[in-house]
Amino acid sequence: MKNWGDRLKKVEELALSYQLNPLTSHYKPRLWPHQPSSVWKLFPRQSMAITFAQNCKEVVHVFALEKENSPLGQRIYLVTSYSELWHYYRTYPQLLMHCYEVIPEGTVCKLYFDLEFHKPSNKGANGKTMVSSLIQYVCDKLMEVYGIECSTDNVLNLDSSTEEKFSRHLIFNLQNAAFKDNIHVGRFIHAILQPALTTQKSGSPKAGEMCESPQAKRHKHEERDLRFLQVKNKDGQDCLFVDLGVYTKNRNFRLYKSSKVGKNAAFTVAEDSRFSATPEKGISEEKSVFLASLVCNLSFTGQRILTWDTPGEKEAKTSRLYCQLGSDTNPEVDNFVLTVVKKDGISGSIRRWNYFAAEQLLVYDIAKYRWCENVKRFHKSNNIMIIVDLKEEVWYQKCHDPECKNFKSSSTLYRAYFMDDAGNIEPSPAPNQGPKSPVCPEGESVDVWGDSQDEKEYLTSLENFEQTSGEISDQLLLKCMTDFD
């Protein structure tokens, strides 16, 4: 048929335009009317799951799943919301009984511990007393180092002990305070447990070996107080009650009500736990415990960020993980924030950044630039913050000045990249410069897509075909559609 190739090309362009610019968004079911759209995606690799979660429009998180009858250590990765995970977690416990929270690199998180010892090798050990002593010691250190009050009432104590192994998880739900990430948590714990580590390596100091300065006396006192942390593994070797290996990047931390694959000991609230979850309206007490057990479940509002830097280390100024679409040296979001604070002859800079996974917020502390939209001037001493909301794709300004404690500037659109339903990541078009729709290409009339000579020739050809070939059967039409798909 005349011009059939051109017509087919135009139809393909039209179909593509509808794919890129759908008339309505894809329907995504909700658990309840007030809940966000459902997201439940599985990935074979952790890096793929983290990338998808960071670019997802909904507030989602990454979890690792162990499957029965699979090679030891093999996991698949689930991206979903806390609410949706809990819905299926309690409905289908057998399917999700080996589940781990992924603690993303660079994410603001709670203070947490993994505690265990081999019971047959430590017959004189009293696990409950050891846990209580550790909690009290850590609370004392939080007050001494950060001035933060904490007690056993703030610590969720989970138990998955068996006849062979004593096993606990401790999650500290501090009031309005959290650590910058789990690397800083690990540094803090290493530092406060250093006396126990020293004793483990060199044995208890003999009388007269240490000079009796105030610092030395304190060190000896802490060594004596922390001897309860010294335990034996199943091979009879000295080790610590505290597992210091759980503070690594993208750590998988076993969830409340989950067990290890091949095991039946799931984490439950320990009988000696004094933590009391305060259920929010519409949330059951059991779900409140689940939410409190999540290491990364933290809100940005009012949080004081705790850090522990090693000597000589400077705060990293790039958010590479959360802006990985940019180059290694010039992350795209960092560059955008710098354009906001470098203007009018003032060279502001990024002092540090924090990522809140529960709300998908990047919070930038700004130095050398103090313009506040609230007071319409520069603050004399207090610095400002730039918050980039990755979910809503906007940014706004807050500040540390008490006068502006509850102030939040108007939100401004920010969108650097987008991910389509197929998982492809592309740069967003500049405002008012989106891709031209091929529905009506420039220079062509609407007739090209409808009442034209092509249309008449097409109808004539169809009539001729039906007259000479008879009626087209439904089977043939279905086969053609299948072949086309």
Secondary structure as the mmCIF struct_conf table of DSSP 4:
data_model
#
loop_
_struct_conf.conf_type_id
_struct_conf.id
_struct_conf.beg_label_comp_id
_struct_conf.beg_label_asym_id
_struct_conf.beg_label_seq_id
_struct_conf.end_label_comp_id
_struct_conf.end_label_asym_id
_struct_conf.end_label_seq_id
TURN_TY1_P TURN_TY1_P1 LYS A 2 ASN A 3
HELX_RH_AL_P HELX_RH_AL_P1 TRP A 4 LEU A 20
BEND BEND1 ASN A 21 ASN A 21
BEND BEND2 LEU A 23 THR A 24
HELX_LH_PP_P HELX_LH_PP_P1 SER A 25 TYR A 27
BEND BEND3 LEU A 31 TRP A 32
TURN_TY1_P TURN_TY1_P2 PRO A 33 HIS A 34
BEND BEND4 GLN A 35 GLN A 35
HELX_LH_PP_P HELX_LH_PP_P2 PRO A 36 SER A 38
STRN STRN1 TRP A 40 PHE A 43
BEND BEND5 PRO A 44 ARG A 45
HELX_RH_AL_P HELX_RH_AL_P2 GLN A 46 ASN A 55
BEND BEND6 LYS A 57 GLU A 58
STRN STRN2 HIS A 61 GLU A 66
TURN_TY1_P TURN_TY1_P3 GLU A 68 ASN A 69
BEND BEND7 SER A 70 SER A 70
TURN_TY1_P TURN_TY1_P4 LEU A 72 GLY A 73
STRN STRN3 ARG A 75 THR A 80
HELX_RH_AL_P HELX_RH_AL_P3 TYR A 82 THR A 91
TURN_TY1_P TURN_TY1_P5 PRO A 93 LEU A 95
BEND BEND8 LEU A 96 HIS A 98
STRN STRN4 CYS A 99 ILE A 103
TURN_TY1_P TURN_TY1_P6 GLU A 105 GLY A 106
STRN STRN5 THR A 107 THR A 107
STRN STRN6 CYS A 109 CYS A 109
STRN STRN7 LEU A 111 HIS A 118
HELX_RH_3T_P HELX_RH_3T_P1 LYS A 119 SER A 121
TURN_TY1_P TURN_TY1_P7 LYS A 123 GLY A 124
HELX_RH_AL_P HELX_RH_AL_P4 GLY A 127 TYR A 146
HELX_RH_3T_P HELX_RH_3T_P2 THR A 152 ASN A 154
STRN STRN8 VAL A 155 ASP A 159
BEND BEND9 GLU A 163 GLU A 164
STRN STRN9 LYS A 165 PHE A 172
TURN_TY1_P TURN_TY1_P8 GLN A 175 ASN A 176
STRN STRN10 ALA A 177 PHE A 179
BEND BEND10 LYS A 180 LYS A 180
HELX_RH_AL_P HELX_RH_AL_P5 ASN A 182 ILE A 192
TURN_TY1_P TURN_TY1_P9 LEU A 193 LEU A 193
HELX_RH_AL_P HELX_RH_AL_P6 GLN A 194 SER A 202
BEND BEND11 SER A 204 SER A 204
HELX_LH_PP_P HELX_LH_PP_P3 PRO A 205 LYS A 206
TURN_TY1_P TURN_TY1_P10 ALA A 207 GLY A 208
BEND BEND12 GLU A 209 MET A 210
HELX_RH_AL_P HELX_RH_AL_P7 PRO A 214 ASP A 225
HELX_RH_3T_P HELX_RH_3T_P3 LEU A 226 LEU A 229
STRN STRN11 GLN A 230 LYS A 232
TURN_TY1_P TURN_TY1_P11 LYS A 234 ASP A 235
BEND BEND13 GLY A 236 GLY A 236
STRN STRN12 ASP A 238 LEU A 240
BEND BEND14 PHE A 241 PHE A 241
STRN STRN13 VAL A 242 VAL A 242
TURN_TY1_P TURN_TY1_P12 LEU A 244 GLY A 245
BEND BEND15 VAL A 246 VAL A 246
BEND BEND16 THR A 248 THR A 248
TURN_TY1_P TURN_TY1_P13 LYS A 249 ASN A 250
STRN STRN14 ARG A 251 ARG A 254
HELX_LH_PP_P HELX_LH_PP_P4 LEU A 255 LEU A 255
STRN STRN15 TYR A 256 TYR A 256
TURN_TY1_P TURN_TY1_P14 LYS A 257 LYS A 257
TURN_TY1_P TURN_TY1_P15 VAL A 261 GLY A 262
STRN STRN16 PHE A 267 PHE A 267
STRN STRN17 THR A 268 VAL A 269
TURN_TY1_P TURN_TY1_P16 GLU A 271 ASP A 272
HELX_LH_PP_P HELX_LH_PP_P5 PRO A 279 GLU A 280
TURN_TY1_P TURN_TY1_P17 LYS A 281 GLY A 282
HELX_RH_AL_P HELX_RH_AL_P8 GLU A 285 SER A 293
TURN_TY1_P TURN_TY1_P18 VAL A 295 CYS A 296
BEND BEND17 PHE A 300 PHE A 300
TURN_TY1_P TURN_TY1_P19 THR A 301 GLY A 302
HELX_LH_PP_P HELX_LH_PP_P6 GLN A 303 GLN A 303
STRN STRN18 ARG A 304 LEU A 306
HELX_LH_PP_P HELX_LH_PP_P7 ASP A 309 THR A 310
TURN_TY1_P TURN_TY1_P20 PRO A 311 GLY A 312
HELX_LH_PP_P HELX_LH_PP_P8 GLU A 313 ALA A 316
TURN_TY1_P TURN_TY1_P21 ARG A 320 ARG A 320
HELX_RH_3T_P HELX_RH_3T_P4 LEU A 321 CYS A 323
TURN_TY1_P TURN_TY1_P22 GLN A 324 LEU A 325
BEND BEND18 GLY A 326 GLY A 326
BEND BEND19 ASP A 328 ASN A 330
HELX_RH_AL_P HELX_RH_AL_P9 GLU A 332 VAL A 341
STRN STRN19 LYS A 342 LYS A 343
TURN_TY1_P TURN_TY1_P23 ASP A 344 GLY A 345
STRN STRN20 ILE A 346 SER A 347
STRN STRN21 SER A 349 PHE A 356
TURN_TY1_P TURN_TY1_P24 ALA A 357 GLN A 360
STRN STRN22 LEU A 361 ALA A 367
BEND BEND20 LYS A 368 LYS A 368
STRN STRN23 TRP A 371 CYS A 372
TURN_TY1_P TURN_TY1_P25 GLU A 373 LYS A 376
STRN STRN24 ARG A 377 PHE A 378
BEND BEND21 LYS A 380 SER A 381
STRN STRN25 ILE A 384 ASP A 389
TURN_TY1_P TURN_TY1_P26 LEU A 390 GLU A 393
STRN STRN26 VAL A 394 CYS A 399
BEND BEND22 HIS A 400 HIS A 400
HELX_RH_3T_P HELX_RH_3T_P5 PRO A 402 CYS A 404
TURN_TY1_P TURN_TY1_P27 LYS A 405 ASN A 406
HELX_LH_PP_P HELX_LH_PP_P9 SER A 409 SER A 411
STRN STRN27 THR A 412 LEU A 413
BEND BEND23 ALA A 416 ALA A 416
STRN STRN28 TYR A 417 MET A 419
TURN_TY1_P TURN_TY1_P28 ASP A 421 ALA A 422
STRN STRN29 ILE A 425 PRO A 427
HELX_LH_PP_P HELX_LH_PP_P10 SER A 428 ALA A 430
TURN_TY1_P TURN_TY1_P29 PRO A 431 ASN A 432
HELX_LH_PP_P HELX_LH_PP_P11 GLY A 434 SER A 437
TURN_TY1_P TURN_TY1_P30 PRO A 438 VAL A 439
BEND BEND24 CYS A 440 CYS A 440
TURN_TY1_P TURN_TY1_P31 GLU A 442 GLY A 443
HELX_RH_3T_P HELX_RH_3T_P6 VAL A 446 TRP A 449
BEND BEND25 GLY A 450 SER A 452
HELX_RH_AL_P HELX_RH_AL_P10 GLN A 453 SER A 469
HELX_LH_PP_P HELX_LH_PP_P12 GLU A 471 SER A 473
HELX_RH_AL_P HELX_RH_AL_P11 ASP A 474 PHE A 484
#
